[in-house]
Amino acid sequence: MTRSFSLLALVLAGCVAAPYPDTAPSAALRSAVQVASNGDVESFYGVPTSLTVSGLKRLPYNVVTGQKMGEGERETFYIITGVQGVEVKVVFYDNGKLYLAQTESSNAVGPRGVGVGSSLSQVKAAWPNGKLLYGSEDGRFVTFDTGTNLLYNFDESDMPPAAFDHPPREVTVPDLRVKRIRVFAP
């Protein structure tokens, strides 16, 4: 009896430990980032782009409220610890609808396998029709626009200073690393 129980336990342990196709990284990514047929992100680490302020309490994730001063007013934001522990900061319009969801979590990966820490060359390869934008209107920015509701931000300090001259000058852009992934509500 003990021998058959031990054999059964080994077989069951082997079945449980065996890798299933559903647990492959691509399956995990599919559940973390859902994309519509038009290429727009519909859900980002458990945060739907249709989220409203009142819908925050229905999320199955930890939500922390924060505030900061912005453009002369106090702005409220929320940090949601979503799927795979990715922290997603969300901001809402005054009407309660989602404005944007963004993350700087090092384990965050967006559509097409491009995530925080990916290189600009990887972003361009994944989004060949996208555009790199940089400048200093309303503060310095370096952003890759994918042509969808998804943007990749880079650290401005990694750019040559001439990129932010007035008038703007074309510069040789280094192979920057993604600092932040931003998703805007469609």
Secondary structure, DSSP 8 states (H G I E B T S, - for coil): -HHHHHHHHHHHHHHHHS--GGGSHHHHHHHHEEE-TTS-EEEETTEETT-BGGGGGGSSSEEEEEEEEETTEEEEEEEEE-GGG-EEEEEE-TTSBEEEEEE--TT-B-GGG-BTT-BHHHHHHH-TT-EEEEE-TTS-EEEEE-SSSEEEEE-GGGS-GGGG-SS---------BEEEEEEE--
